[in-house]
Amino acid sequence: MRTWSFEVVRALATALVALYAGGVLFVVIAPSVTRLPADAYTRWWQAMNTDMSRAMPPMLLTCLGLLTLTAVLSYGRSKPAFVAAVVAILLIVVTIGLTVSRLEPLNAIGDTWNPDAPPADWTEVRSRWQRLHLVRTFLALLTLVTLLAAHVVERAATPSSATPNPNPSRSAELTAAQPKV
């Protein structure tokens, strides 16, 4: 049996994960970014670092909190939701680990660049960042798919007769009006 608090917490967790996944996916599917010249790319990267370093830590920590609460509320009530929440927590933790250990050091390097005179190896650093960001994006999308799959599995497992009839008297009338064979 699920409660409204479980449904609200899980919906918020899924929405935040979707927002995160969409944000990181945008960078991957925006081909114009990879074609920018060095000065424009450096300015874009530095601006993104500023915005993302403010937004992502609270968003990901809130995701972790909501996913943990989802796991706690679903324990013993909904196996798909519990398993999905635990897997999503692990994926977000891996994403955070990848970001802190590999991507943030590259961001720090890019933040020191002079946009009007980027270093000679700027394309190499950009390529490393983009490969790691692609992994992060895959993890974010996998997290979202995991949470959505739990919703689908639960819906499929719920018998249609469990859906309350909004007008039971009308149902009784229709059943009574059917000819007996």
N, CA, C and O of each residue as an XYZ file, in Angstrom:
724
protein
N       0.839     -1.186      0.000
C       0.000      0.000      0.000
C       0.881      1.246      0.000
O       1.809      1.371      0.799
N       0.571      2.158     -0.909
C       1.327      3.396     -0.999
C       0.539      4.520     -0.369
O      -0.690      4.488     -0.312
N       1.262      5.505      0.100
C       0.624      6.661      0.709
C       0.864      7.885     -0.156
O       1.730      7.885     -1.031
N       0.090      8.920      0.099
C       0.274     10.145     -0.678
C       1.669     10.724     -0.463
O       2.255     11.287     -1.388
N       2.213     10.589      0.763
C       3.551     11.136      1.017
C       4.596     10.415      0.174
O       5.520     11.042     -0.343
N       4.451      9.104      0.036
C       5.361      8.332     -0.813
C       5.273      8.826     -2.248
O       6.294      9.070     -2.890
N       4.045      8.974     -2.751
C       3.858      9.393     -4.140
C       4.430     10.786     -4.390
O       5.045     11.024     -5.429
N       4.233     11.701     -3.451
C       4.735     13.067     -3.610
C       6.266     13.072     -3.578
O       6.905     13.702     -4.420
N       6.843     12.377     -2.618
C       8.307     12.342     -2.494
C       8.916     11.700     -3.730
O       9.895     12.207     -4.277
N       8.345     10.591     -4.170
C       8.887      9.917     -5.362
C       8.735     10.792     -6.596
O       9.645     10.847     -7.424
N       7.608     11.476     -6.739
C       7.408     12.363     -7.890
C       8.415     13.512     -7.883
O       8.960     13.868     -8.928
N       8.659     14.088     -6.717
C       9.654     15.166     -6.622
C      11.056     14.660     -6.943
O      11.813     15.329     -7.646
N      11.403     13.489     -6.433
C      12.720     12.908     -6.720
C      12.871     12.670     -8.217
O      13.901     13.003     -8.802
N      11.846     12.096     -8.835
C      11.894     11.815    -10.276
C      11.982     13.113    -11.069
O      12.728     13.191    -12.045
N      11.235     14.127    -10.665
C      11.269     15.418    -11.365
C      12.648     16.061    -11.274
O      13.151     16.591    -12.265
N      13.257     16.020    -10.106
C      14.602     16.604     -9.971
C      15.630     15.828    -10.775
O      16.510     16.426    -11.395
N      15.533     14.506    -10.774
C      16.453     13.703    -11.584
C      16.240     14.018    -13.065
O      17.206     14.103    -13.824
N      14.990     14.192    -13.481
C      14.701     14.537    -14.880
C      15.285     15.904    -15.240
O      15.844     16.083    -16.322
N      15.153     16.846    -14.341
C      15.717     18.176    -14.569
C      17.240     18.099    -14.707
O      17.823     18.712    -15.601
N      17.867     17.348    -13.822
C      19.322     17.162    -13.878
C      19.728     16.471    -15.178
O      20.634     16.933    -15.871
N      19.059     15.368    -15.509
C      19.398     14.613    -16.715
C      19.217     15.485    -17.959
O      20.040     15.447    -18.873
N      18.151     16.259    -17.988
C      17.934     17.149    -19.124
C      19.003     18.216    -19.243
O      19.433     18.558    -20.344
N      19.428     18.739    -18.104
C      20.474     19.764    -18.113
C      21.795     19.252    -18.645
O      22.442     19.916    -19.454
N      22.200     18.074    -18.195
C      23.478     17.538    -18.676
C      23.353     17.025    -20.109
O      24.316     17.067    -20.875
N      22.155     16.539    -20.470
C      21.949     16.064    -21.845
C      22.040     17.215    -22.839
O      22.538     17.041    -23.952
N      21.565     18.378    -22.441
C      21.594     19.519    -23.360
C      23.012     19.796    -23.860
O      23.211     20.092    -25.038
N      23.982     19.702    -22.975
C      25.370     19.972    -23.374
C      25.833     18.948    -24.405
O      26.607     19.276    -25.305
N      25.367     17.720    -24.278
C      25.762     16.662    -25.217
C      25.107     16.854    -26.578
O      25.742     16.637    -27.609
N      23.851     17.256    -26.586
C      23.133     17.348    -27.860
C      23.234     18.721    -28.516
O      22.623     18.953    -29.560
N      23.996     19.630    -27.920
C      24.185     20.958    -28.511
C      25.470     20.944    -29.343
O      26.535     21.285    -28.828
N      25.391     20.558    -30.611
C      26.608     20.428    -31.421
C      27.324     21.753    -31.661
O      28.521     21.770    -31.949
N      26.602     22.852    -31.545
C      27.249     24.143    -31.794
C      28.324     24.447    -30.760
O      29.271     25.176    -31.056
N      28.195     23.907    -29.561
C      29.175     24.165    -28.511
C      30.547     23.628    -28.917
O      31.564     24.284    -28.692
N      30.576     22.453    -29.505
C      31.874     21.857    -29.870
C      32.513     22.559    -31.058
O      33.703     22.377    -31.314
N      31.745     23.355    -31.784
C      32.303     24.070    -32.941
C      32.723     25.503    -32.611
O      33.187     26.231    -33.488
N      32.563     25.905    -31.358
C      32.940     27.268    -30.993
C      34.451     27.452    -31.083
O      35.209     26.523    -30.804
N      34.888     28.644    -31.471
C      36.325     28.916    -31.433
C      36.796     29.002    -29.977
O      35.984     29.121    -29.059
N      38.097     28.942    -29.783
C      38.688     28.860    -28.445
C      38.188     29.948    -27.501
O      37.816     29.645    -26.368
N      38.168     31.198    -27.935
C      37.768     32.276    -27.027
C      36.298     32.159    -26.633
O      35.962     32.343    -25.464
N      35.422     31.857    -27.583
C      33.990     31.729    -27.286
C      33.724     30.497    -26.421
O      32.923     30.547    -25.488
N      34.398     29.396    -26.734
C      34.212     28.185    -25.940
C      34.651     28.422    -24.493
O      33.967     28.008    -23.557
N      35.779     29.080    -24.318
C      36.285     29.341    -22.974
C      35.308     30.220    -22.194
O      35.034     29.952    -21.024
N      34.789     31.249    -22.823
C      33.800     32.106    -22.151
C      32.546     31.304    -21.796
O      32.023     31.435    -20.689
N      32.062     30.478    -22.722
C      30.876     29.649    -22.460
C      31.156     28.697    -21.299
O      30.352     28.587    -20.373
N      32.293     28.013    -21.350
C      32.639     27.035    -20.322
C      32.732     27.699    -18.946
O      32.210     27.174    -17.962
N      33.393     28.845    -18.882
C      33.528     29.545    -17.608
C      32.164     30.003    -17.081
O      31.920     29.948    -15.876
N      31.286     30.448    -17.963
C      29.937     30.846    -17.532
C      29.150     29.631    -17.042
O      28.463     29.709    -16.023
N      29.244     28.516    -17.755
C      28.554     27.288    -17.325
C      29.094     26.813    -15.976
O      28.323     26.383    -15.119
N      30.402     26.887    -15.786
C      30.992     26.472    -14.510
C      30.432     27.308    -13.362
O      30.135     26.779    -12.291
N      30.293     28.586    -13.584
C      29.751     29.470    -12.548
C      28.320     29.075    -12.203
O      27.971     28.928    -11.031
N      27.491     28.905    -13.239
C      26.084     28.560    -13.005
C      25.918     27.168    -12.407
O      25.178     26.978    -11.442
N      26.607     26.212    -12.985
C      26.443     24.824    -12.529
C      27.018     24.596    -11.136
O      26.494     23.784    -10.374
N      28.078     25.298    -10.804
C      28.655     25.098     -9.462
C      27.730     25.654     -8.376
O      27.827     25.257     -7.214
N      26.844     26.559     -8.747
C      25.838     27.058     -7.798
C      24.617     26.140     -7.751
O      24.069     25.896     -6.676
N      24.192     25.637     -8.889
C      22.926     24.906     -8.969
C      23.039     23.414     -8.667
O      22.172     22.852     -7.998
N      24.089     22.775     -9.150
C      24.149     21.316     -9.076
C      24.340     20.742     -7.670
O      23.663     19.770     -7.336
N      25.217     21.285     -6.835
C      25.344     20.670     -5.504
C      24.028     20.616     -4.722
O      23.678     19.551     -4.214
N      23.281     21.731     -4.606
C      22.013     21.608     -3.879
C      21.013     20.697     -4.589
O      20.257     19.982     -3.931
N      21.000     20.715     -5.915
C      20.062     19.870     -6.645
C      20.371     18.387     -6.416
O      19.468     17.597     -6.141
N      21.644     18.017     -6.532
C      22.007     16.604     -6.372
C      21.856     16.148     -4.917
O      21.462     15.009     -4.666
N      22.161     17.011     -3.977
C      21.965     16.640     -2.568
C      20.475     16.501     -2.250
O      20.084     15.622     -1.483
N      19.651     17.360     -2.832
C      18.209     17.235     -2.649
C      17.707     15.946     -3.297
O      16.854     15.258     -2.735
N      18.237     15.617     -4.479
C      17.890     14.346     -5.131
C      18.230     13.179     -4.217
O      17.420     12.271     -4.029
N      19.427     13.206     -3.652
C      19.827     12.120     -2.744
C      18.888     12.021     -1.550
O      18.492     10.924     -1.157
N      18.534     13.160     -0.975
C      17.618     13.160      0.161
C      16.251     12.609     -0.203
O      15.694     11.789      0.527
N      15.703     13.058     -1.337
C      14.384     12.589     -1.765
C      14.417     11.111     -2.157
O      13.466     10.377     -1.888
N      15.493     10.678     -2.785
C      15.606      9.261     -3.148
C      15.744      8.388     -1.905
O      15.188      7.292     -1.841
N      16.488      8.882     -0.921
C      16.609      8.139      0.337
C      15.253      8.042      1.021
O      14.878      6.981      1.518
N      14.525      9.136      1.045
C      13.188      9.131      1.631
C      12.249      8.204      0.848
O      11.417      7.516      1.439
N      12.387      8.190     -0.478
C      11.599      7.271     -1.309
C      11.902      5.826     -0.936
O      10.993      5.005     -0.807
N      13.191      5.518     -0.763
C      13.565      4.148     -0.379
C      12.979      3.783      0.978
O      12.460      2.681      1.156
N      13.060      4.697      1.927
C      12.530      4.434      3.273
C      11.012      4.228      3.222
O      10.494      3.283      3.816
N      10.305      5.107      2.516
C       8.847      5.021      2.454
C       8.360      3.812      1.652
O       7.267      3.301      1.896
N       9.179      3.353      0.689
C       8.748      2.224     -0.144
C       9.181      0.874      0.416
O       8.707     -0.166     -0.042
N      10.071      0.879      1.396
C      10.554     -0.384      1.956
C       9.387     -1.201      2.504
O       8.630     -0.726      3.351
N       9.250     -2.422      2.021
C       8.173     -3.295      2.469
C       6.836     -3.019      1.818
O       5.884     -3.769      2.034
N       6.737     -1.971      1.033
C       5.464     -1.617      0.395
C       5.516     -1.807     -1.115
O       4.563     -2.286     -1.730
N       6.649     -1.422     -1.701
C       6.771     -1.471     -3.155
C       8.194     -1.865     -3.513
O       9.106     -1.041     -3.466
N       8.377     -3.126     -3.868
C       9.717     -3.595     -4.210
C      10.303     -2.850     -5.418
O      11.468     -2.454     -5.368
N       9.531     -2.645     -6.512
C      10.113     -1.898     -7.641
C      10.572     -0.489     -7.248
O      11.642     -0.046     -7.665
N       9.773      0.202     -6.456
C      10.143      1.563     -6.050
C      11.362      1.538     -5.135
O      12.242      2.392     -5.251
N      11.420      0.574     -4.233
C      12.555      0.476     -3.316
C      13.843      0.186     -4.083
O      14.854      0.860     -3.886
N      13.804     -0.815     -4.954
C      15.000     -1.178     -5.729
C      15.427     -0.013     -6.627
O      16.612      0.306     -6.716
N      14.461      0.616     -7.287
C      14.779      1.750     -8.164
C      15.401      2.892     -7.372
O      16.361      3.513     -7.829
N      14.868      3.172     -6.196
C      15.418      4.258     -5.378
C      16.849      3.945     -4.953
O      17.710      4.823     -4.991
N      17.112      2.707     -4.550
C      18.466      2.330     -4.131
C      19.428      2.406     -5.315
O      20.537      2.923     -5.180
N      19.011      1.896     -6.471
C      19.864      1.975     -7.670
C      20.100      3.436     -8.051
O      21.218      3.822     -8.392
N      19.045      4.241     -7.991
C      19.184      5.669     -8.330
C      20.133      6.374     -7.368
O      20.925      7.218     -7.787
N      20.060      6.039     -6.090
C      20.986      6.626     -5.110
C      22.421      6.276     -5.490
O      23.297      7.141     -5.503
N      22.653      5.008     -5.799
C      24.013      4.583     -6.171
C      24.492      5.293     -7.434
O      25.647      5.711     -7.511
N      23.618      5.429     -8.413
C      24.002      6.111     -9.654
C      24.301      7.589     -9.420
O      25.251      8.125     -9.992
N      23.512      8.244     -8.597
C      23.766      9.658     -8.286
C      25.080      9.800     -7.520
O      25.843     10.735     -7.767
N      25.347      8.881     -6.595
C      26.615      8.925     -5.852
C      27.793      8.742     -6.822
O      28.800      9.440     -6.701
N      27.678      7.820     -7.774
C      28.740      7.634     -8.767
C      28.896      8.899     -9.613
O      30.012      9.313     -9.924
N      27.770      9.503     -9.978
C      27.805     10.754    -10.750
C      28.519     11.859     -9.982
O      29.347     12.581    -10.537
N      28.192     11.980     -8.709
C      28.851     12.995     -7.876
C      30.344     12.692     -7.769
O      31.172     13.596     -7.875
N      30.682     11.436     -7.561
C      32.091     11.049     -7.480
C      32.843     11.380     -8.755
O      33.951     11.913     -8.703
N      32.247     11.066     -9.909
C      32.866     11.374    -11.198
C      33.036     12.880    -11.364
O      34.076     13.348    -11.825
N      32.017     13.625    -10.989
C      32.073     15.081    -11.134
C      33.164     15.683    -10.262
O      33.961     16.500    -10.724
N      33.196     15.276     -9.003
C      34.163     15.860     -8.062
C      35.597     15.423     -8.386
O      36.524     16.229     -8.321
N      35.770     14.159     -8.729
C      37.131     13.641     -8.911
C      37.720     13.898    -10.287
O      38.937     14.028    -10.419
N      36.874     13.976    -11.325
C      37.415     14.081    -12.679
C      37.008     15.354    -13.412
O      37.842     15.988    -14.060
N      35.742     15.731    -13.317
C      35.272     16.882    -14.084
C      35.613     18.215    -13.427
O      36.027     19.157    -14.102
N      35.439     18.291    -12.111
C      35.749     19.552    -11.421
C      37.218     19.971    -11.581
O      37.478     21.160    -11.767
N      38.179     19.057    -11.519
C      39.563     19.485    -11.773
C      39.745     20.088    -13.179
O      40.500     21.043    -13.356
N      39.051     19.525    -14.164
C      39.126     20.102    -15.513
C      38.422     21.454    -15.561
O      38.884     22.369    -16.243
N      37.314     21.584    -14.844
C      36.628     22.877    -14.765
C      37.546     23.932    -14.142
O      37.605     25.071    -14.604
N      38.254     23.535    -13.092
C      39.174     24.472    -12.425
C      40.270     24.924    -13.377
O      40.673     26.087    -13.357
N      40.752     24.015    -14.205
C      41.765     24.382    -15.204
C      41.176     25.395    -16.181
O      41.786     26.427    -16.461
N      39.974     25.090    -16.701
C      39.327     25.997    -17.664
C      39.019     27.360    -17.085
O      39.044     28.363    -17.797
N      38.726     27.401    -15.787
C      38.428     28.687    -15.147
C      39.647     29.603    -15.061
O      39.499     30.814    -14.896
N      40.850     29.037    -15.170
C      42.067     29.861    -15.103
C      42.481     30.412    -16.460
O      43.360     31.270    -16.538
N      41.863     29.934    -17.519
C      42.262     30.347    -18.857
C      41.847     31.783    -19.146
O      40.808     32.255    -18.687
N      42.666     32.447    -19.901
C      42.336     33.755    -20.449
C      41.621     33.483    -21.768
O      42.221     32.918    -22.683
N      40.353     33.873    -21.887
C      39.620     33.570    -23.119
C      40.278     34.129    -24.381
O      40.126     33.566    -25.465
N      41.000     35.224    -24.238
C      41.638     35.825    -25.415
C      42.962     35.160    -25.766
O      43.526     35.407    -26.832
N      43.456     34.311    -24.860
C      44.714     33.606    -25.131
C      44.685     32.231    -24.447
O      45.463     31.983    -23.527
N      43.781     31.329    -24.899
C      43.713     30.007    -24.267
C      45.005     29.224    -24.521
O      45.736     29.517    -25.468
N      45.279     28.237    -23.682
C      46.505     27.463    -23.856
C      46.453     26.645    -25.151
O      45.385     26.412    -25.716
N      47.616     26.222    -25.596
C      47.716     25.470    -26.845
C      46.955     24.144    -26.781
O      46.456     23.668    -27.801
N      46.864     23.546    -25.588
C      46.208     22.237    -25.462
C      44.727     22.342    -25.077
O      44.165     21.383    -24.549
N      44.097     23.472    -25.329
C      42.718     23.669    -24.883
C      41.774     22.638    -25.491
O      40.820     22.222    -24.833
N      42.019     22.214    -26.739
C      41.116     21.234    -27.355
C      41.258     19.861    -26.695
O      40.289     19.107    -26.617
N      42.450     19.540    -26.228
C      42.662     18.259    -25.537
C      41.903     18.242    -24.208
O      41.256     17.251    -23.868
N      41.987     19.340    -23.465
C      41.272     19.434    -22.192
C      39.763     19.399    -22.452
O      39.024     18.723    -21.736
N      39.312     20.117    -23.463
C      37.887     20.114    -23.815
C      37.422     18.705    -24.174
O      36.351     18.281    -23.742
N      38.204     17.984    -24.949
C      37.832     16.620    -25.349
C      37.753     15.682    -24.157
O      36.838     14.864    -24.069
N      38.708     15.793    -23.236
C      38.650     14.953    -22.022
C      37.395     15.274    -21.221
O      36.699     14.368    -20.761
N      37.106     16.563    -21.054
C      35.916     16.967    -20.311
C      34.659     16.429    -20.987
O      33.764     15.913    -20.318
N      34.592     16.548    -22.311
C      33.397     16.104    -23.029
C      33.201     14.589    -22.921
O      32.068     14.125    -22.794
N      34.282     13.819    -22.971
C      34.150     12.361    -22.802
C      33.634     12.017    -21.410
O      32.748     11.175    -21.261
N      34.188     12.665    -20.395
C      33.722     12.415    -19.024
C      32.287     12.902    -18.829
O      31.493     12.263    -18.139
N      31.971     14.016    -19.433
C      30.600     14.540    -19.334
C      29.618     13.589    -20.017
O      28.483     13.448    -19.560
N      30.029     12.948    -21.083
C      29.171     11.968    -21.751
C      28.867     10.801    -20.810
O      27.739     10.311    -20.775
N      29.864     10.356    -20.052
C      29.646      9.299    -19.059
C      28.673      9.793    -17.993
O      27.755      9.070    -17.605
N      28.871     11.013    -17.523
C      27.975     11.587    -16.510
C      26.546     11.671    -17.049
O      25.591     11.383    -16.327
N      26.403     12.057    -18.288
C      25.080     12.156    -18.903
C      24.429     10.778    -18.985
O      23.243     10.629    -18.691
N      25.200      9.778    -19.383
C      24.678      8.410    -19.437
C      24.188      7.976    -18.056
O      23.109      7.395    -17.936
N      24.970      8.254    -17.016
C      24.572      7.898    -15.654
C      23.289      8.624    -15.240
O      22.410      8.032    -14.613
N      23.187      9.895    -15.590
C      21.983     10.671    -15.245
C      20.755     10.111    -15.961
O      19.691      9.975    -15.358
N      20.902      9.790    -17.236
C      19.777      9.234    -17.986
C      19.411      7.839    -17.478
O      18.231      7.494    -17.417
N      20.403      7.046    -17.118
C      20.145      5.723    -16.553
C      19.397      5.843    -15.228
O      18.514      5.036    -14.933
N      19.746      6.834    -14.442
C      19.036      7.086    -13.189
C      17.563      7.391    -13.466
O      16.674      6.835    -12.820
N      17.317      8.267    -14.418
C      15.943      8.628    -14.762
C      15.174      7.421    -15.295
O      14.037      7.181    -14.888
N      15.781      6.666    -16.197
C      15.117      5.486    -16.754
C      14.794      4.474    -15.656
O      13.737      3.844    -15.684
N      15.687      4.318    -14.703
C      15.453      3.396    -13.580
C      14.209      3.804    -12.791
O      13.364      2.969    -12.468
N      14.110      5.088    -12.489
C      12.948      5.568    -11.726
C      11.656      5.440    -12.529
O      10.622      5.050    -11.986
N      11.713      5.765    -13.812
C      10.515      5.661    -14.647
C      10.107      4.204    -14.850
O       8.917      3.890    -14.888
N      11.083      3.322    -14.980
C      10.779      1.896    -15.141
C      10.035      1.360    -13.919
O       9.134      0.534    -14.059
N      10.400      1.817    -12.739
C       9.694      1.379    -11.525
C       8.229      1.805    -11.581
O       7.346      1.050    -11.172
N       7.970      3.007    -12.084
C       6.581      3.465    -12.235
C       5.814      2.529    -13.183
O       4.691      2.115    -12.894
N       6.440      2.212    -14.308
C       5.789      1.367    -15.312
C       5.530     -0.028    -14.748
O       4.443     -0.578    -14.926
N       6.519     -0.599    -14.072
C       6.365     -1.939    -13.494
C       5.230     -1.942    -12.477
O       4.421     -2.870    -12.453
N       5.168     -0.924    -11.648
C       4.090     -0.855    -10.657
C       2.722     -0.714    -11.312
O       1.758     -1.350    -10.886
N       2.635      0.110    -12.335
C       1.348      0.289    -13.032
C       0.909     -1.021    -13.680
O      -0.267     -1.381    -13.625
N       1.853     -1.730    -14.294
C       1.525     -2.988    -14.961
C       1.111     -4.057    -13.946
O       0.285     -4.916    -14.254
N       1.673     -4.009    -12.755
C       1.371     -5.009    -11.733
C       0.067     -4.718    -11.007
O      -0.482     -5.596    -10.341
N      -0.436     -3.489    -11.131
C      -1.680     -3.111    -10.455
C      -2.855     -3.580    -11.299
O      -2.997     -3.156    -12.446
N      -3.712     -4.460    -10.744
C      -4.870     -4.914    -11.523
C      -5.809     -3.758    -11.832
O      -5.981     -2.854    -11.014
N      -6.409     -3.788    -13.005
C      -7.304     -2.696    -13.395
C      -8.520     -2.626    -12.488
O      -9.119     -1.559    -12.348
N      -8.901     -3.741    -11.865
C     -10.046     -3.712    -10.961
C      -9.729     -2.950     -9.677
O     -10.634     -2.597     -8.921
N      -8.448     -2.698     -9.435
C      -8.071     -1.953     -8.236
C      -8.356     -0.462     -8.401
O      -8.356      0.287     -7.425
N      -8.600     -0.036     -9.640
C      -8.913      1.364     -9.877
C     -10.340      1.628     -9.415
O     -11.267      0.967     -9.883
N     -10.534      2.578     -8.510
C     -11.883      2.833     -8.006
C     -12.790      3.366     -9.100
O     -12.376      4.162     -9.943
N     -14.017      2.918     -9.070
C     -15.016      3.363    -10.027
C     -15.610      4.674     -9.509
O     -16.132      4.709     -8.394
N     -15.543      5.741    -10.287
C     -16.050      7.029     -9.802
C     -17.575      7.049     -9.672
O     -18.120      7.888     -8.955
N     -18.271      6.132    -10.360
C     -19.728      6.135    -10.311
C     -20.227      4.691    -10.152
O     -20.681      4.088    -11.124
N     -20.147      4.130     -8.928
C     -20.527      2.723     -8.751
C     -22.002      2.450     -9.036
O     -22.335      1.351     -9.479
N     -22.885      3.398     -8.801
C     -24.302      3.151     -9.048
C     -24.566      3.001    -10.549
O     -25.394      2.184    -10.952
N     -23.885      3.767    -11.357
C     -24.036      3.665    -12.822
C     -23.526      2.307    -13.293
O     -24.125      1.709    -14.187
N     -22.440      1.808    -12.719
C     -21.900      0.498    -13.059
C     -22.926     -0.585    -12.762
O     -23.130     -1.496    -13.565
N     -23.566     -0.483    -11.608
C     -24.583     -1.465    -11.219
C     -25.750     -1.415    -12.190
O     -26.292     -2.461    -12.547
N     -26.155     -0.219    -12.629
C     -27.251     -0.084    -13.584
C     -26.903     -0.752    -14.910
O     -27.723     -1.468    -15.485
N     -25.677     -0.513    -15.397
C     -25.255     -1.091    -16.662
C     -25.182     -2.610    -16.584
O     -25.569     -3.303    -17.525
N     -24.687     -3.124    -15.468
C     -24.591     -4.563    -15.293
C     -25.991     -5.174    -15.254
O     -26.229     -6.212    -15.872
N     -26.907     -4.547    -14.542
C     -28.281     -5.060    -14.436
C     -29.009     -4.987    -15.765
O     -29.866     -5.824    -16.044
N     -28.681     -3.992    -16.599
C     -29.366     -3.800    -17.867
C     -28.881     -4.756    -18.941
O     -29.533     -4.872    -19.979
N     -27.765     -5.445    -18.737
C     -27.251     -6.375    -19.732
C     -28.144     -7.606    -19.807
O     -28.578     -8.141    -18.787
N     -28.407     -8.039    -21.020
C     -29.269     -9.228    -21.161
C     -28.583    -10.466    -20.618
O     -27.368    -10.618    -20.745
N     -29.345    -11.331    -20.025
C     -28.836    -12.593    -19.493
C     -28.772    -13.591    -20.631
O     -29.726    -13.723    -21.399
N     -27.673    -14.283    -20.744
C     -27.534    -15.264    -21.819
C     -27.543    -16.652    -21.267
O     -27.436    -17.618    -22.023
